[in-house]
């Protein structure tokens, strides 16, 4: 991931078409008063994000059985094994 382009909100508003086109290639960060307040991204990127977000699941550790908790604790953590 390279350096992101940050555009002040006033500039973004004045040149919306330019940044809309640019967002098809890379995310455009929009700032207000020196803080990033949002991003403009391509529709395909947003759709992929929504699919990813919908596929995530989480579990509370408190709901694990003692056996499952022990198995997780004993398992080695190695790089590149998360699927």
C-alpha positions as CSV (number, residue, x, y, z in Angstrom):
1,X,0.0,0.0,0.0
2,X,1.5,3.3,-1.1
3,X,1.1,6.8,0.3
4,X,-2.5,7.8,0.2
5,X,-3.8,11.0,-1.4
6,X,-5.4,13.4,1.1
7,X,-7.6,16.1,-0.3
8,X,-9.1,19.0,1.7
9,X,-13.0,18.9,1.6
10,X,-13.2,22.3,-0.1
11,X,-10.9,21.1,-2.9
12,X,-12.8,17.8,-3.2
13,X,-16.1,19.7,-3.5
14,X,-14.7,22.1,-6.2
15,X,-13.3,19.2,-8.3
16,X,-15.6,16.3,-7.5
17,X,-15.4,14.9,-11.0
18,X,-11.6,14.7,-10.9
19,X,-11.6,12.9,-7.6
20,X,-14.5,10.6,-8.6
21,X,-12.4,9.5,-11.6
22,X,-9.2,9.1,-9.5
23,X,-11.1,7.0,-6.9
24,X,-11.5,4.3,-9.7
25,X,-7.7,3.7,-9.3
26,X,-7.0,4.5,-5.7
27,X,-8.7,5.5,-2.5
28,X,-9.0,9.3,-2.0
29,X,-8.9,10.5,1.6
30,X,-11.0,13.6,2.3
31,X,-9.9,15.9,5.2
32,X,-11.6,18.6,7.1
33,X,-9.6,20.9,9.4
34,X,-6.6,18.6,9.1
35,X,-8.4,15.4,10.0
36,X,-9.4,12.6,7.6
37,X,-13.2,12.5,7.7
38,X,-13.8,9.9,5.0
39,X,-12.7,8.1,1.9
40,X,-14.0,7.9,-1.7
41,X,-13.4,4.5,-3.3
42,X,-14.6,2.7,-6.4
43,X,-17.9,1.0,-6.3
44,X,-16.3,-2.4,-6.9
45,X,-13.9,-1.8,-3.9
46,X,-16.9,-1.0,-1.7
47,X,-18.8,-4.1,-2.9
48,X,-15.8,-6.2,-2.1
49,X,-15.5,-4.6,1.3
50,X,-19.2,-5.3,2.0
51,X,-18.7,-9.0,1.0
52,X,-15.7,-9.3,3.3
53,X,-17.4,-7.6,6.2
54,X,-20.5,-9.8,5.8
55,X,-18.3,-13.0,5.8
56,X,-16.5,-12.2,9.1
57,X,-17.5,-14.0,12.2
58,X,-16.4,-13.5,15.8
59,X,-16.7,-15.6,18.9
60,X,-16.5,-14.7,22.6
61,X,-13.8,-16.5,24.4
62,X,-16.1,-16.9,27.4
63,X,-18.3,-19.3,25.3
64,X,-15.4,-21.7,24.6
65,X,-15.3,-25.0,26.3
66,X,-12.3,-25.6,28.6
67,X,-11.0,-28.1,26.0
68,X,-11.2,-25.7,23.1
69,X,-9.5,-22.9,25.1
70,X,-6.7,-25.2,26.1
71,X,-6.2,-26.4,22.5
72,X,-6.0,-22.7,21.3
73,X,-3.6,-21.8,24.1
74,X,-1.3,-24.8,23.2
75,X,-1.4,-24.2,19.4
76,X,1.7,-22.5,17.9
77,X,1.3,-19.2,16.1
78,X,3.0,-19.2,12.8
79,X,3.0,-16.6,10.1
80,X,0.8,-17.2,7.1
81,X,-1.6,-19.8,8.5
82,X,-4.7,-17.6,8.8
83,X,-7.4,-18.4,6.2
